[in-house]
Amino acid sequence: MAEPLASQSGPTADRPIFIVGAGRSGSTVFHRMFCEHPDVAWQSPLCDLFPASPGWNRALLGLARRPWLGPWLMRYLRPGERYKFWEHFCRGFSRPCRDLTRADVTPMHRQAIPPAVARLATPSRRRVLIKITGWPRVGFLRELFPQAKFIHVYRDGRAVASSLLAVRFWRGWEGPAGWGFGALDPAEQDEWERHDRSFVALAGIQWKLLMAAMDAASADVPASDLMHLRYEDFIDAPVAAFKRVTEFCGLDWSSPFGNSIRQKRLKTANEKWKQQLTPEQQAVLESVLATSLRQYGYSSRC
């Protein structure tokens, strides 16, 4: 299907904004709220339906400006992670066995990806906002978008691990051979074996693995281009958090956007892991995560 009003080539996007972080870290609610900012373009399901034609998504965002149509479109064509879009331009992007780095960028990627992302923008929504979870892929994306801004949303690893165990798409039930994050290193393997190959332990190891990958990927990223945002702080004070976020991204703060944020009723649900796991499972998770929890500013019983 032909792309409406879109050239198949063009400049790179104007300072795209990437939300990254481990899955189940609260980035979805943050992303959807951010997409209400009038200056950002976001990816709808049309990016999965027509991954080769970002112009359809751009046309949708143009329609969303109409008062009588915008609320309906936002309700039924919601922003999200659109991996069919990425897979069209970069095979393996959605499920690499390790983090993607600048060394993984090919000439084909350089030729195809920046123009495709640029075609998501509209005249009024010039800043493209994209959410990606799992491996951070920051090195890969910075190589393609040197002026990009990155917002790392992270959450208490106990809440993340417990949530992973409850979602249908977690592949940890297949063990490290099939979970999609590559083989465990000797220390991680010993830790998993020490806990009798507990799936609770494996979910905790996944959080540690992805947090460490983020640390490695962001080591050479200047603070002007990378913001770390604790999910709990965002939930406790969303307006203050978004004022910091918009300033970091170079976006204007508007009263309608602020009012929209204030109307949201948010709660962390961080303590649910205590109800979802037995005391024995909680002890396993605390043992696996104790050092990392303290490293990222969370208290631990161990």
BELVENVEN-V749257 format. One record per residue. N is the residue number from 1. RES is the residue in one small letter. PSI is psi in degrees with one decimal (* if undefined). OMEGA is omega in radians with two decimals (999 if undefined). D_LAST is the distance of its C-alpha to the last C-alpha in whole Angstrom. Layout:
# BELVENVEN-V749257
n:N res:RES psi:PSI omega:OMEGA d_last:D_LAST
n:N res:RES psi:PSI omega:OMEGA d_last:D_LAST
This chain:
# BELVENVEN-V749257
n:1 res:m psi:133.4 omega:-3.09 d_last:57
n:2 res:a psi:149.4 omega:-3.14 d_last:58
n:3 res:e psi:131.7 omega:-3.10 d_last:56
n:4 res:p psi:130.3 omega:3.02 d_last:58
n:5 res:l psi:38.7 omega:-3.08 d_last:59
n:6 res:a psi:133.5 omega:3.00 d_last:56
n:7 res:s psi:152.8 omega:3.12 d_last:57
n:8 res:q psi:8.5 omega:3.04 d_last:56
n:9 res:s psi:164.3 omega:-3.13 d_last:55
n:10 res:g psi:177.2 omega:-3.11 d_last:54
n:11 res:p psi:167.1 omega:3.08 d_last:52
n:12 res:t psi:159.9 omega:-3.14 d_last:48
n:13 res:a psi:151.8 omega:3.12 d_last:46
n:14 res:d psi:100.6 omega:3.08 d_last:46
n:15 res:r psi:65.2 omega:3.14 d_last:42
n:16 res:p psi:154.9 omega:-3.12 d_last:41
n:17 res:i psi:124.2 omega:-3.14 d_last:37
n:18 res:f psi:125.3 omega:3.00 d_last:34
n:19 res:i psi:122.9 omega:-3.11 d_last:31
n:20 res:v psi:162.5 omega:3.10 d_last:29
n:21 res:g psi:165.2 omega:3.08 d_last:25
n:22 res:a psi:144.8 omega:3.09 d_last:23
n:23 res:g psi:153.5 omega:3.14 d_last:25
n:24 res:r psi:25.6 omega:-3.12 d_last:23
n:25 res:s psi:9.9 omega:3.12 d_last:22
n:26 res:g psi:9.3 omega:-3.10 d_last:25
n:27 res:s psi:-22.6 omega:-3.13 d_last:28
n:28 res:t psi:-48.5 omega:-3.13 d_last:30
n:29 res:v psi:-37.6 omega:3.09 d_last:31
n:30 res:f psi:-45.5 omega:-3.13 d_last:31
n:31 res:h psi:-48.0 omega:-3.09 d_last:33
n:32 res:r psi:-36.7 omega:3.09 d_last:35
n:33 res:m psi:-39.7 omega:3.13 d_last:35
n:34 res:f psi:-35.2 omega:-3.11 d_last:36
n:35 res:c psi:-12.3 omega:3.08 d_last:39
n:36 res:e psi:-7.3 omega:3.07 d_last:41
n:37 res:h psi:133.8 omega:-3.02 d_last:42
n:38 res:p psi:-11.5 omega:-3.08 d_last:45
n:39 res:d psi:-0.4 omega:-3.08 d_last:45
n:40 res:v psi:142.8 omega:3.03 d_last:43
n:41 res:a psi:139.4 omega:-3.08 d_last:44
n:42 res:w psi:165.9 omega:-3.09 d_last:42
n:43 res:q psi:120.8 omega:3.08 d_last:42
n:44 res:s psi:178.2 omega:3.06 d_last:43
n:45 res:p psi:-17.3 omega:3.11 d_last:43
n:46 res:l psi:-24.2 omega:3.10 d_last:47
n:47 res:c psi:-25.4 omega:3.04 d_last:45
n:48 res:d psi:-36.4 omega:-3.13 d_last:44
n:49 res:l psi:-38.0 omega:-3.11 d_last:47
n:50 res:f psi:66.5 omega:-3.03 d_last:49
n:51 res:p psi:-27.3 omega:-3.12 d_last:47
n:52 res:a psi:-7.2 omega:-3.03 d_last:50
n:53 res:s psi:75.0 omega:-3.14 d_last:51
n:54 res:p psi:-18.4 omega:-3.14 d_last:49
n:55 res:g psi:-27.6 omega:3.09 d_last:52
n:56 res:w psi:-38.7 omega:3.09 d_last:52
n:57 res:n psi:-40.5 omega:3.12 d_last:48
n:58 res:r psi:-40.7 omega:3.11 d_last:50
n:59 res:a psi:-39.9 omega:3.10 d_last:53
n:60 res:l psi:-43.9 omega:-3.13 d_last:51
n:61 res:l psi:-31.5 omega:3.06 d_last:49
n:62 res:g psi:-40.9 omega:3.10 d_last:52
n:63 res:l psi:-31.6 omega:-3.10 d_last:53
n:64 res:a psi:-15.3 omega:3.11 d_last:50
n:65 res:r psi:-18.1 omega:-3.10 d_last:52
n:66 res:r psi:125.5 omega:-3.04 d_last:54
n:67 res:p psi:-37.0 omega:-3.07 d_last:53
n:68 res:w psi:-14.6 omega:-3.07 d_last:55
n:69 res:l psi:-30.9 omega:-3.05 d_last:53
n:70 res:g psi:-50.7 omega:-3.12 d_last:50
n:71 res:p psi:-37.8 omega:3.13 d_last:47
n:72 res:w psi:-44.1 omega:-3.14 d_last:48
n:73 res:l psi:-42.2 omega:-3.13 d_last:48
n:74 res:m psi:-27.7 omega:-3.12 d_last:44
n:75 res:r psi:-40.7 omega:-3.01 d_last:44
n:76 res:y psi:-17.3 omega:3.09 d_last:45
n:77 res:l psi:67.4 omega:-2.94 d_last:44
n:78 res:r psi:153.2 omega:3.06 d_last:41
n:79 res:p psi:149.7 omega:3.12 d_last:39
n:80 res:g psi:-176.4 omega:3.07 d_last:37
n:81 res:e psi:127.6 omega:-3.01 d_last:36
n:82 res:r psi:82.3 omega:-3.01 d_last:39
n:83 res:y psi:-19.6 omega:3.04 d_last:38
n:84 res:k psi:-33.5 omega:3.03 d_last:42
n:85 res:f psi:-50.0 omega:-3.11 d_last:43
n:86 res:w psi:-39.6 omega:-3.13 d_last:41
n:87 res:e psi:-29.8 omega:3.11 d_last:42
n:88 res:h psi:-37.0 omega:-3.08 d_last:45
n:89 res:f psi:-15.8 omega:-3.10 d_last:45
n:90 res:c psi:93.7 omega:3.13 d_last:42
n:91 res:r psi:131.5 omega:3.13 d_last:42
n:92 res:g psi:-4.3 omega:-3.09 d_last:38
n:93 res:f psi:-37.3 omega:-3.00 d_last:37
n:94 res:s psi:-31.3 omega:-3.07 d_last:35
n:95 res:r psi:60.1 omega:3.07 d_last:33
n:96 res:p psi:152.1 omega:-3.14 d_last:33
n:97 res:c psi:-8.2 omega:3.06 d_last:31
n:98 res:r psi:173.5 omega:3.13 d_last:30
n:99 res:d psi:147.5 omega:3.06 d_last:30
n:100 res:l psi:134.3 omega:-3.09 d_last:33
n:101 res:t psi:179.0 omega:3.13 d_last:34
n:102 res:r psi:-27.9 omega:-3.13 d_last:38
n:103 res:a psi:-15.3 omega:-3.14 d_last:39
n:104 res:d psi:-8.5 omega:-3.12 d_last:39
n:105 res:v psi:128.2 omega:3.12 d_last:42
n:106 res:t psi:165.4 omega:3.05 d_last:45
n:107 res:p psi:-34.3 omega:3.12 d_last:48
n:108 res:m psi:-40.4 omega:3.09 d_last:49
n:109 res:h psi:-44.9 omega:-3.12 d_last:45
n:110 res:r psi:-35.3 omega:-3.10 d_last:47
n:111 res:q psi:-36.2 omega:-2.97 d_last:50
n:112 res:a psi:-39.5 omega:-2.95 d_last:49
n:113 res:i psi:-50.6 omega:-3.13 d_last:45
n:114 res:p psi:-44.2 omega:3.09 d_last:46
n:115 res:p psi:-35.8 omega:3.14 d_last:49
n:116 res:a psi:-42.5 omega:3.10 d_last:48
n:117 res:v psi:-40.0 omega:3.12 d_last:45
n:118 res:a psi:-34.3 omega:-3.11 d_last:48
n:119 res:r psi:-4.2 omega:3.03 d_last:50
n:120 res:l psi:-23.8 omega:-3.07 d_last:47
n:121 res:a psi:156.8 omega:3.06 d_last:48
n:122 res:t psi:168.5 omega:3.10 d_last:51
n:123 res:p psi:-33.0 omega:3.13 d_last:53
n:124 res:s psi:-29.9 omega:3.11 d_last:51
n:125 res:r psi:81.8 omega:-2.98 d_last:47
n:126 res:r psi:-18.5 omega:-3.10 d_last:47
n:127 res:r psi:116.6 omega:-3.11 d_last:44
n:128 res:v psi:129.8 omega:-3.14 d_last:42
n:129 res:l psi:122.1 omega:-3.06 d_last:39
n:130 res:i psi:135.8 omega:3.11 d_last:37
n:131 res:k psi:133.9 omega:3.13 d_last:34
n:132 res:i psi:133.7 omega:3.10 d_last:32
n:133 res:t psi:172.0 omega:-3.06 d_last:28
n:134 res:g psi:-134.9 omega:3.05 d_last:27
n:135 res:w psi:141.2 omega:-3.10 d_last:28
n:136 res:p psi:-37.5 omega:3.13 d_last:28
n:137 res:r psi:20.7 omega:-3.07 d_last:32
n:138 res:v psi:-43.4 omega:3.14 d_last:32
n:139 res:g psi:-43.0 omega:3.11 d_last:34
n:140 res:f psi:-48.1 omega:-3.07 d_last:36
n:141 res:l psi:-35.9 omega:3.11 d_last:37
n:142 res:r psi:-32.4 omega:3.11 d_last:37
n:143 res:e psi:-32.8 omega:3.13 d_last:40
n:144 res:l psi:-31.0 omega:-3.08 d_last:42
n:145 res:f psi:79.6 omega:-3.06 d_last:41
n:146 res:p psi:-24.6 omega:-3.11 d_last:41
n:147 res:q psi:10.0 omega:-3.07 d_last:41
n:148 res:a psi:154.2 omega:3.02 d_last:39
n:149 res:k psi:140.1 omega:-3.13 d_last:36
n:150 res:f psi:133.0 omega:3.06 d_last:32
n:151 res:i psi:113.4 omega:3.14 d_last:30
n:152 res:h psi:111.9 omega:3.10 d_last:26
n:153 res:v psi:122.4 omega:-3.13 d_last:25
n:154 res:y psi:161.0 omega:-2.99 d_last:21
n:155 res:r psi:159.6 omega:3.07 d_last:18
n:156 res:d psi:123.0 omega:-3.07 d_last:15
n:157 res:g psi:-26.4 omega:3.10 d_last:14
n:158 res:r psi:-41.2 omega:3.09 d_last:13
n:159 res:a psi:-39.3 omega:3.14 d_last:16
n:160 res:v psi:-48.9 omega:-3.11 d_last:18
n:161 res:a psi:-44.5 omega:3.14 d_last:17
n:162 res:s psi:-39.5 omega:3.13 d_last:18
n:163 res:s psi:-38.4 omega:3.11 d_last:21
n:164 res:l psi:-39.0 omega:-3.12 d_last:22
n:165 res:l psi:-17.9 omega:-3.05 d_last:22
n:166 res:a psi:-5.8 omega:-3.08 d_last:25
n:167 res:v psi:148.9 omega:-3.02 d_last:27
n:168 res:r psi:-23.0 omega:-3.04 d_last:30
n:169 res:f psi:-1.9 omega:3.12 d_last:30
n:170 res:w psi:127.3 omega:-3.07 d_last:27
n:171 res:r psi:8.1 omega:-3.14 d_last:28
n:172 res:g psi:-21.4 omega:3.12 d_last:25
n:173 res:w psi:-20.2 omega:3.09 d_last:26
n:174 res:e psi:-3.3 omega:-3.11 d_last:29
n:175 res:g psi:174.2 omega:-3.11 d_last:26
n:176 res:p psi:-22.5 omega:3.13 d_last:26
n:177 res:a psi:-21.6 omega:-3.07 d_last:29
n:178 res:g psi:7.9 omega:-3.03 d_last:30
n:179 res:w psi:-11.5 omega:3.04 d_last:27
n:180 res:g psi:3.2 omega:-3.12 d_last:29
n:181 res:f psi:18.5 omega:3.11 d_last:27
n:182 res:g psi:175.2 omega:-3.13 d_last:28
n:183 res:a psi:148.6 omega:3.04 d_last:27
n:184 res:l psi:144.8 omega:3.03 d_last:23
n:185 res:d psi:168.9 omega:-3.06 d_last:23
n:186 res:p psi:-41.0 omega:-3.13 d_last:23
n:187 res:a psi:-42.1 omega:3.12 d_last:19
n:188 res:e psi:-39.3 omega:3.11 d_last:18
n:189 res:q psi:-42.9 omega:3.11 d_last:21
n:190 res:d psi:-41.4 omega:-3.14 d_last:19
n:191 res:e psi:-43.0 omega:3.13 d_last:16
n:192 res:w psi:-43.1 omega:3.12 d_last:18
n:193 res:e psi:-39.3 omega:-3.12 d_last:19
n:194 res:r psi:-28.3 omega:3.12 d_last:17
n:195 res:h psi:29.2 omega:3.06 d_last:16
n:196 res:d psi:39.3 omega:3.14 d_last:19
n:197 res:r psi:41.5 omega:3.12 d_last:20
n:198 res:s psi:134.0 omega:3.08 d_last:18
n:199 res:f psi:-29.5 omega:3.03 d_last:20
n:200 res:v psi:-45.9 omega:3.11 d_last:16
n:201 res:a psi:-40.7 omega:-3.11 d_last:15
n:202 res:l psi:-38.5 omega:3.09 d_last:18
n:203 res:a psi:-38.7 omega:3.08 d_last:18
n:204 res:g psi:-41.0 omega:3.10 d_last:15
n:205 res:i psi:-37.6 omega:3.12 d_last:16
n:206 res:q psi:-44.8 omega:3.12 d_last:19
n:207 res:w psi:-45.9 omega:3.12 d_last:18
n:208 res:k psi:-42.6 omega:-3.12 d_last:16
n:209 res:l psi:-45.2 omega:-3.10 d_last:20
n:210 res:l psi:-34.5 omega:3.06 d_last:21
n:211 res:m psi:-40.4 omega:3.09 d_last:20
n:212 res:a psi:-38.0 omega:3.10 d_last:20
n:213 res:a psi:-38.0 omega:3.10 d_last:24
n:214 res:m psi:-41.5 omega:3.10 d_last:24
n:215 res:d psi:-45.0 omega:-3.12 d_last:23
n:216 res:a psi:-42.3 omega:-3.09 d_last:26
n:217 res:a psi:-28.2 omega:-3.07 d_last:28
n:218 res:s psi:3.2 omega:-3.05 d_last:28
n:219 res:a psi:-36.3 omega:-3.10 d_last:28
n:220 res:d psi:16.9 omega:3.11 d_last:32
n:221 res:v psi:123.3 omega:-3.14 d_last:32
n:222 res:p psi:151.6 omega:-3.13 d_last:34
n:223 res:a psi:-24.6 omega:3.12 d_last:32
n:224 res:s psi:-16.5 omega:-3.10 d_last:35
n:225 res:d psi:-4.9 omega:-3.08 d_last:35
n:226 res:l psi:127.6 omega:3.11 d_last:31
n:227 res:m psi:129.6 omega:3.04 d_last:29
n:228 res:h psi:128.2 omega:-3.09 d_last:25
n:229 res:l psi:115.1 omega:3.06 d_last:25
n:230 res:r psi:127.7 omega:-3.14 d_last:22
n:231 res:y psi:-41.6 omega:-3.10 d_last:23
n:232 res:e psi:-38.5 omega:3.11 d_last:21
n:233 res:d psi:-38.7 omega:3.09 d_last:23
n:234 res:f psi:-43.7 omega:-3.13 d_last:26
n:235 res:i psi:-39.2 omega:-3.11 d_last:26
n:236 res:d psi:-34.5 omega:-3.09 d_last:26
n:237 res:a psi:72.9 omega:-3.04 d_last:29
n:238 res:p psi:-37.2 omega:-3.13 d_last:31
n:239 res:v psi:-46.9 omega:3.11 d_last:34
n:240 res:a psi:-40.3 omega:3.14 d_last:32
n:241 res:a psi:-45.1 omega:-3.11 d_last:30
n:242 res:f psi:-26.9 omega:3.03 d_last:34
n:243 res:k psi:-39.1 omega:3.07 d_last:36
n:244 res:r psi:-40.6 omega:-3.11 d_last:33
n:245 res:v psi:-47.0 omega:-3.12 d_last:34
n:246 res:t psi:-37.5 omega:3.08 d_last:37
n:247 res:e psi:-44.0 omega:3.12 d_last:38
n:248 res:f psi:-40.0 omega:-3.09 d_last:36
n:249 res:c psi:-9.7 omega:-3.09 d_last:38
n:250 res:g psi:30.4 omega:3.12 d_last:41
n:251 res:l psi:149.8 omega:3.09 d_last:42
n:252 res:d psi:147.8 omega:3.02 d_last:44
n:253 res:w psi:128.4 omega:-3.14 d_last:42
n:254 res:s psi:150.2 omega:3.13 d_last:45
n:255 res:s psi:-43.9 omega:3.11 d_last:45
n:256 res:p psi:-40.1 omega:3.12 d_last:45
n:257 res:f psi:-44.5 omega:3.10 d_last:42
n:258 res:g psi:-41.2 omega:3.11 d_last:40
n:259 res:n psi:-38.6 omega:3.11 d_last:42
n:260 res:s psi:-41.6 omega:3.12 d_last:40
n:261 res:i psi:-42.7 omega:-3.11 d_last:37
n:262 res:r psi:-28.5 omega:-3.09 d_last:37
n:263 res:q psi:-14.7 omega:-3.11 d_last:38
n:264 res:k psi:140.9 omega:3.08 d_last:35
n:265 res:r psi:109.5 omega:-3.00 d_last:33
n:266 res:l psi:147.3 omega:3.04 d_last:29
n:267 res:k psi:146.8 omega:-3.01 d_last:26
n:268 res:t psi:-37.5 omega:-3.03 d_last:23
n:269 res:a psi:23.7 omega:-3.08 d_last:22
n:270 res:n psi:-22.1 omega:-3.09 d_last:18
n:271 res:e psi:-0.7 omega:-3.12 d_last:17
n:272 res:k psi:-26.0 omega:-3.11 d_last:19
n:273 res:w psi:-27.0 omega:3.13 d_last:16
n:274 res:k psi:-28.4 omega:3.08 d_last:15
n:275 res:q psi:-27.5 omega:-3.07 d_last:19
n:276 res:q psi:-17.7 omega:-3.11 d_last:20
n:277 res:l psi:147.4 omega:3.08 d_last:17
n:278 res:t psi:162.4 omega:3.08 d_last:17
n:279 res:p psi:-36.9 omega:3.13 d_last:14
n:280 res:e psi:-41.6 omega:3.12 d_last:14
n:281 res:q psi:-37.3 omega:3.08 d_last:14
n:282 res:q psi:-41.1 omega:3.14 d_last:11
n:283 res:a psi:-39.5 omega:3.09 d_last:9
n:284 res:v psi:-46.9 omega:-3.09 d_last:10
n:285 res:l psi:-41.9 omega:3.10 d_last:10
n:286 res:e psi:-40.8 omega:3.14 d_last:6
n:287 res:s psi:-42.8 omega:-3.11 d_last:6
n:288 res:v psi:-35.9 omega:-2.95 d_last:10
n:289 res:l psi:-6.7 omega:-2.95 d_last:9
n:290 res:a psi:-54.5 omega:-3.08 d_last:6
n:291 res:t psi:-44.1 omega:-3.12 d_last:9
n:292 res:s psi:-37.3 omega:3.11 d_last:11
n:293 res:l psi:-46.6 omega:3.13 d_last:10
n:294 res:r psi:-37.4 omega:3.14 d_last:10
n:295 res:q psi:-36.2 omega:-3.08 d_last:13
n:296 res:y psi:14.4 omega:2.99 d_last:15
n:297 res:g psi:19.5 omega:3.12 d_last:14
n:298 res:y psi:145.7 omega:3.12 d_last:12
n:299 res:s psi:156.1 omega:-3.14 d_last:9
n:300 res:s psi:148.9 omega:3.10 d_last:5
n:301 res:r psi:-21.5 omega:-3.07 d_last:4
n:302 res:c psi:* omega:999 d_last:0
